[in-house]
Each structure stands twice: as structure tokens, then as C-alpha cells.
């Protein structure tokens, strides 16, 4: 079973290939086309599909949470520029509002479970309402939450909106999810340390060779990535609630 990674940025796409080759994320194929060009038939045979894949944070997060590479799932972090404080903030009128394209593929392929992420500012633009309405209209149950990087001991806040959609969820009484000594849900392995801090991590990207363009591309790719440890906590909570 192989994973599918859709990422339009050439630098991030090559980073994905390097991580796949190193075994750091699930083995698979990288597609550099825009999601607008992707058809449902292109996804046949893939058990995991990662859209707007960046540098593979979702695949790493799934592993950290104990989600096997051969367990089916879709993930996506739609572009945040239409909703971000640092972006255009024109909302769904922005051409980079690509949820409708991802939803097109979800509607046609019907993955059982999918995880997504967006900046919290998208809520003010009705993005979450639209996502929830779209998914519920085709039979998914949707659960959102806002978590920050500081929740996993990072030294920066980095709030993000996370959501899960499940096509087979049935409402029923559930036990309180089990929590470890640090009151985190699940059994997330903290494989990557935050000791150096996010600013220092970005500084290391800036001193990479091959000139300024490469440094800018690396910094942008890292800055736009999800924090895998936070996503892993969200995934682990879902796994606990559905077992």
C-alpha cells in the first residue's frame, strides 16, 4: 500500500521525496499538480492521501499517534492565505480558497476518515461552517477543535483549527478518553524535541547552502508546515474515542 502526496510547491515536493526515501514518512508518490487538476481516478490504489501536503507533517503525525501506514486516511491543510492575519483575509472570495476542490474529491472517493487543519481566523469567515455543512451533507460526522503548539511544550503559541470527519461514526455513550500522567490523550511518542525552539529551528534553515532562494524556500516550507506533535494529539484523541 502506498501513500499519495499532493503538493504544488517544487521545493516542498522534493523535501517530501527526500523524507520518503529516508523512511521518515509513509512510502508513496508525490504529485506536483494543482489539486484542481487531480481526478478521483488518480487516487485509485492509494490507502492514504495527503493534500496540500507541505513537508509531510500529517504523515509523521499519524505515525506519532500510532496510526499504521497501511490504515486508510485522508489529510489536508487547505491554504491559509485567504483567512490568515498575515494573508489577504478576503475569505472564500480568494482564488486560493481550495476547500471546494478538496471536497469534490472527498465526495467522489468517500474516504472513511479524514483530518484537516486551518488557521483559527477562518472561523470568522464561515470556513468551518461551510466545511461542516458540506461534509455532513454527504453523511460525515465532523468534530473540530483549536489546539496550540504550546500544548505540546513548544515555546510558541501557533493556534490552529483541527477537524476530523468520519463516515462511519455513530453517536453512542463513550468512556472518557484515557490520559497519561501529563494528561495528554493517547500514546504519542515525542520523537522530535522542542528544546531548541522554533526560532532557532528556522535559523538553521536560513544558513543552508545554495543561496538565498533556497533558504527562503526552506524557511517558507517550514513556516507553513503543521506541528506534527499537535496533530498527533488530535489524532490520538480520535483513536481513543473510536476504540
C-alpha positions in Angstrom: 0.0 0.0 0.0 1.3 3.4 -0.9 0.5 7.0 0.1 -0.3 9.8 -2.2 1.1 13.3 -1.6 -0.3 16.3 -3.4 2.0 19.4 -3.2 2.3 22.2 -5.7 5.5 23.8 -4.4 8.5 22.2 -6.0 10.8 22.7 -3.0 8.4 21.1 -0.6 7.6 18.3 -3.1 11.3 17.4 -3.3 11.5 17.6 0.5 8.7 15.0 0.6 10.6 12.7 -1.7 13.7 13.0 0.4 11.7 12.1 3.6 10.0 9.2 1.8 13.4 7.9 0.7 14.7 8.3 4.3 11.7 6.3 5.6 10.6 9.3 7.8 7.1 9.3 6.3 4.9 6.7 4.7 6.2 5.4 1.3 4.4 6.8 -1.6 4.2 9.1 -4.6 4.4 12.9 -4.9 2.1 14.7 -7.3 3.1 18.3 -8.0 -0.1 19.2 -9.9 -2.6 21.6 -8.5 -5.5 19.9 -6.7 -7.7 21.5 -9.4 -6.2 19.1 -11.9 -6.5 15.9 -9.7 -9.3 13.5 -10.6 -10.8 10.8 -8.5 -9.3 8.1 -10.7 -5.8 9.4 -10.0 -6.3 8.3 -6.4 -7.2 4.7 -7.1 -5.0 2.2 -5.2 -3.8 4.6 -2.5 -4.7 3.9 1.1 -3.6 7.3 2.4 -3.9 10.6 0.6 -2.3 13.8 1.8 -3.4 17.0 0.1 -1.6 20.4 0.4 1.0 18.0 1.9 3.7 20.5 2.6 6.7 18.7 4.1 4.8 15.6 5.2 3.7 16.7 8.7 0.5 14.8 8.6 2.1 11.5 7.7 4.6 12.0 10.6 1.8 12.9 12.9 -0.1 9.8 12.1 2.9 7.7 12.9 3.5 9.6 16.2 -0.1 8.8 17.1 0.3 5.1 16.4 -1.7 5.2 13.1 -0.3 2.4 10.9 0.9 3.4 7.4 -1.5 0.8 5.9 -4.6 2.2 7.6 -6.7 4.3 5.3 -7.0 8.0 5.9 -7.0 11.4 4.1 -5.5 14.6 5.4 -5.3 18.1 4.2 -4.2 21.6 5.3 -6.0 23.9 2.9 -4.2 27.2 2.0 -4.5 29.6 4.9 -3.7 32.9 3.0 -7.4 33.8 2.4 -8.0 33.7 6.2 -4.7 34.3 7.9 -3.9 37.6 9.7 -0.8 37.8 7.6 -2.7 37.0 4.4 -5.3 38.6 2.1 -8.2 38.0 4.5 -10.7 38.1 1.7 -12.0 34.7 2.7 -13.8 32.5 0.3 -13.5 35.1 -2.5 -9.8 34.3 -2.7 -8.7 32.1 -5.6 -6.7 30.1 -3.0 -9.8 29.0 -1.2 -9.4 25.4 -2.3 -11.7 23.6 0.1 -14.3 23.2 -2.8 -11.7 21.3 -4.8 -10.8 19.0 -1.9 -14.4 18.4 -1.1 -15.0 17.5 -4.8 -12.5 14.6 -4.4 -13.9 13.6 -0.9 -17.4 13.5 -2.4 -16.3 11.3 -5.2 -13.9 9.0 -3.3 -15.6 8.8 0.1 -12.7 8.1 2.4 -13.8 6.7 5.7 -11.8 9.1 7.9 -10.1 12.5 7.1 -8.3 15.0 9.2 -7.8 18.7 8.3 -6.3 21.9 9.6 -6.7 25.6 9.1 -5.9 28.9 10.9 -8.4 29.8 13.5 -9.2 33.1 11.7 -11.0 31.0 9.1 -13.9 30.6 11.5 -14.7 34.3 11.3 -15.1 33.9 7.5 -17.5 31.0 7.8 -14.9 28.5 6.6 -15.6 25.9 9.3 -19.4 26.2 8.9 -19.0 25.6 5.2 -16.7 22.6 5.7 -19.1 21.1 8.3 -22.2 21.6 6.2 -20.5 20.1 3.1 -19.3 17.0 4.9 -22.5 16.5 6.9 -24.5 16.7 3.6 -22.8 13.5 2.4 -23.0 11.6 5.6 -19.9 12.5 7.6 -19.8 13.4 11.3 -17.5 16.3 12.0 -15.6 17.2 15.1 -13.4 20.4 15.3 -11.1 21.8 18.0 -8.5 24.5 18.4 -5.1 23.4 19.8 -1.8 25.3 20.0 1.8 24.3 19.7 2.4 25.3 23.3 0.1 22.4 24.3 2.9 20.1 23.4 5.5 22.2 25.2 6.6 24.3 22.3 7.8 27.8 23.2 5.4 29.5 20.7 1.6 29.5 20.6 0.7 28.8 17.0 -3.0 28.2 17.4 -4.6 26.0 14.7 -8.1 24.8 14.0 -8.2 21.0 13.6 -11.1 18.8 12.5 -11.8 15.2 11.9 -14.6 13.8 9.7 -15.8 10.2 10.0 -18.2 8.5 7.6 -18.9 5.6 10.0 -19.3 7.5 13.3 -22.4 6.6 15.2 -23.4 8.6 18.3 -23.3 6.5 21.4 -22.1 6.8 25.0 -18.4 6.7 25.2 -16.0 6.4 28.1 -13.7 9.4 28.9 -10.6 9.0 26.8 -7.7 7.6 28.8 -4.9 10.1 29.7 -1.4 9.6 30.7 0.4 11.2 33.6 0.8 14.5 31.7 -3.0 14.5 30.9 -2.4 14.1 27.2 -4.7 11.8 25.3 -3.2 8.6 23.7 0.3 7.4 23.5 2.1 10.0 21.4 5.8 9.5 21.2 7.7 12.8 21.2 10.3 11.9 18.6 11.2 15.5 17.8 12.4 17.8 20.5 11.3 21.4 21.0 14.3 22.1 23.2 15.9 24.4 20.5 12.8 26.4 20.0 11.0 27.3 16.8 13.1 30.5 16.0 16.3 28.5 16.3 15.0 25.8 14.0 14.2 28.4 11.3 17.6 29.9 11.8 19.2 26.6 10.9 17.2 26.6 7.6 18.4 30.1 6.8 22.0 29.0 6.8 21.5 26.2 4.3 23.7 26.4 1.2 22.8 27.1 -2.5 22.0 30.8 -2.0 19.1 33.0 -0.8 16.3 31.4 -2.9 16.9 28.0 -1.4 17.0 29.5 2.1 13.7 31.4 1.6 12.1 28.3 0.1 13.2 26.2 3.1 12.1 28.7 5.6 8.7 29.2 4.0 8.1 25.4 3.8 8.9 25.0 7.5 6.8 28.0 8.5 3.8 26.7 6.6 4.1 23.2 8.0 1.8 21.9 10.7 3.3 21.0 14.1 3.2 17.2 13.9 3.1 16.7 17.7 -0.1 18.8 18.0 -1.8 16.9 15.1 -0.7 13.6 16.7 -2.5 14.6 19.9 -5.7 15.3 17.9 -5.4 12.0 16.0 -4.7 10.1 19.2 -7.8 11.6 20.8 -9.9 10.4 17.9 -8.4 6.9 18.0 -9.1 6.7 21.8 -12.7 7.9 21.2 -13.4 5.3 18.5 -11.9 2.2 20.0 
